[in-house]
Amino acid sequence: MISCDNKRNNQILVALSLVFIALLALYFPFLQTLFKDWGTNDDYSHGYFIPLISAYMIYTVKHRLAEKPISPDNSGLVLIAGGLALLVVAKIGTEYFTQRFSLIIVLLGLVLFLFGREYFKILLLPILYLIFMIPLPAIIWNKIAFPMQLFGSFLTEYVIRLLGIPVFREGNVLHLAETTLEVVAACSGLRSLVTMFALSSLLVWMSELSSTGRKWLLFLAAAPAAIIANIIRLVTTAILASIYGSVVAQGFLHDLSGLFTFIVGLCLLLLANKLLNRKPAG
């Protein structure tokens, strides 16, 4: 005799298999272009890891899901219909971000429709986490990146002057005694900002913080962590360039500085997590 648990598991497996096949058939062309963007757009090279992290987040709550009854909710059809309508409109307008974002809405609708509100509440954040794998529209990215270039240049100039190194700034261009450095879009810190927010979201999910306020603080800590890490990178590059010339801002050393920025930002987030987890003395 087949137990109720085995019957339930088989139902879930069949439902998920059918959903996966249907979604893959529908979204395959859009996913193809998304994979291509991850391989060619350095700003979103982290995209390969986001679905894996989302899957890990779901795996960590599997015991909670097993305790919840399956109670399909027809209101999920509204989300599914809305997501598919968004896909059609975005396809007509050739707007890639909206095409890809519609997948997240459809996934949420399917969870609600097939499994109910309890599953929806538990899986809401892991599914929304997928938004970090979708590149922002270029027009929005550029509008954010340029002000960040200017801001990064300004702070770098200020720190360099404090260190006693002569520098003259024109917009996002730093003129040093031996060379000239331009803070281009790739060095604006926006790339680090997106990555840090993805990391801080994961830390919030994994943390044992009981306070909602502290969870928000940890999430928002991504912004100062990314900015500080990027300024350290720019200042270090400027100092080395003033000594060894512009070669330090190119090629292998430039790529290595990107890894350095990631490590510094991650350390700052871990520090913020540790501080927020501290219990008041006494």
N, C-alpha and C positions, 0 to 999 in steps of 0.2 A: 504493500500500500504506500502510495506516494504521500509524504507529509505535506502539510500546508505550506511550510517554509520552502520546500523544494518546488512546489507548484508556483508559489509567488516568485521565486527566483527565475523560474523558466519563463514566466510571463514578462518579467522585467527584461530578461535577455532578448526575447523575441521582439519586444517593443523597441528596445534600443537598437537592435540590428536593423529593423525596418526603417527607423528614423535616420540612422546613419547612412544607409543606402540612398534614401530619398534626398537627404541633404547634400550628400556627395554628388549625386547626379545633377541637382539644381545649381549648386554653388561651385562646381569644379572649375568652370572658366574664370570665375572671380578669384578663386583660391590660387589658380595658376599665376595670375598677375601679381597677387600678394606675395607669393613665394619669390617671384622674380624681383620684386621691390626689396625684399629682405637681402637678396644677394647683391644688388647694385646700389642700394641706398645705405650708406654707412650710418646714417642717423637712426636707422631701424634694423641694424644687423642683429639686435637682441630679439627680434621678432620670432626667430626659430625657437627660443626658449619659453616664450609666453604660453603656448598651448600645453607644454609639458608641465609648467608650474601650475597652470589652471587644473590640469588632471591630478597633480599631486595634492592640491588643495581639496579637491573632491574626494580623493582617496583618504585624506585625514578625517573626513566626517562620515565615512561609510557606516560606522557603528551607529551614528545618530540617524542616518537614513533608514537603517535596518529596523530601528525602533518605531518608525513612523508608519502609519497605515497609508496605503495607496488609496487616494480619494480623488479621482479625476475631476477637474473643474472646467466646465465649458467656457468660462471667461477667458481661458487661455487662447481660445480661438480668435478673440479680439486682437491679442498681441501677435498671433501668427499672421492674421490678415493684414494688420498694420505693418508688420515687417516685410511681408511680400509686396504690399503696395509701395512701400518705400524702395524696395529693390527695383520695381518696374519704373518708378519715377526717376531713380538714380541712373538706371540703365539708359533711359531716353536722354537724360541730360549728361551722360558720360561723366558722372561724379563718382569717383572710385571710393572715397571715404564712406559715403552713404551706402553704396552697394555692399561694402564689407560690414558696415555697422548693422545693416539689416539682418545679417546672420545672427548677431547677438540677440536681437529682439525676437527672432524666430525661435532660437534655442530656449529663451526664457518662456515664450508662449507654449512651446512643446512640453516643457517640464510641468508647467501649470496645468495644461490640458491632460496630460497622460498620468501625472502622479499627484497633483493637488497642491494646495497652498503650503503645507508643511515642508514638502520637498522644495517648493519655490523659495521659501524663506531661507532655507539652509544653503541652496545652490546659487542664490542671487549674486553674492560677491565673487565666487569662483568664476561664474560665467561673465560677469561684468569685467573681470580682470582681463579678459581677452581684448578689451579696447586698447591695451598697451601694445598690441601687435599691429595695429592699423595705423599707417602713416597719416599724419594730418594733411589736409589740403595744402598745396604749396603756397597759396595766397595767404593762408593763416600762418603757416610756418615762417614765411618771410617777414610778415608784419611783426611777429614776436622776436625773430632772430636779430633783426637789425637794431632795435632798441637795446637788446642784450649785448650786442657787439659794442655799442657806444658805452653802455654801463660798465662792461668788462674793461674796456680801454681806459675809462676814467679812473676806475679803482686801481688798475695796474699802474697807471701813471702816478697816482697818489702814493702808492706803496714804494715804487721805485725811487721817487723823490725823497721819501723818508729814509731810504737806505743810502742816500747821497749819490745816486747815479744820475747824471744829467740826461734829461729826456724832454722832448717836445712833442706834444700830441696834436694831430689834425684829424678830428673825427675819430675814426677807428684805426688810424695809422700812428704808430709810435716811432719817433725819430731818435735813435740813440747815437752816441758818438761814432761808433764803428759801423752801424748798419741801420736799416729801417725795417720795422716789423708791422705787418698788417693783421689786425684781428679780424679774420674772415668769418663767414657764417658758421663754418665747422668748429671754430674756436669760441663761438658766442656763449657756449655753456648750455644751450637749449637741448642738445643731444644728451648731455649729462643730466639735465633736469628731468627729461622723460624717463631715463633709466633709473634715476634715484626715486622717482615717484613709483615706478614699478617695484623697486626693491622695498621701499617703505610700506607699500601696500601688503607685500608678502610678510614683512616683519610684524605688521599689525595683526595679520591673520594668525601668525605663529606665536605671538606674544601672549603672556598671561595677564595682561593689563585688564583690570576689571572695570576701570573708569572709562566711559565713552570719551570724556574730555581728554584724557591722556592718550587714547588711541588716535584721536584727531591730531593732537600735538605731534605724535610720532609720525603720522602720515605727512603732515605739513612740514616736518623737519627736513623733508627731501629738498625743499627749495633752498634754505640756507646752506645745506650740505653740498648741493650742486654748485652754488655760487662760490662758496669758499674754496672748494676743490679746484674749480676752474681758475679762480684768481691766483691760487698757489701755482697752478700750472703755467699761467701767463707770466707771472712774476719770475718764476724760475727760468722760463725760456728767455725772457728779456735779459736777465742777469747773465746767463750763459752766452747769449748773443752779443752782449756788450763786451765780453771777454774773447770769445772764439769766433765771432762773426755769425752771419745769418744761416750758416750750414746747420746749426743746432736746431733750427726751426723747420727743417726739411727732412724728408725721407724717414729712415728708421727711427731716429731720435724723436721725430714728431709723432710717429705712431706709438712709440713707447710712452710718450707723455700722456697719450690718451688712456693707456692702461693705468698709468700712475694716477690720473684724475679719478678713474673708477675706484681704485683701491682706497684713495683718500676719502672719497664720498661715502663708500661703504663703511669705512672705519668711523666716520662721523655719525652715520646712522646707527651703528651698533653702540656707540657711546651714548647717543640720545636715548636709545632703547634701555640701556643700563641705568641711566639717570632716572628715567621715568618709572622704572621698575623698583627703584629704591623705596623702602618703606620708611616713614617718618620715625626718627629716633624716639625711643620711649613708648 
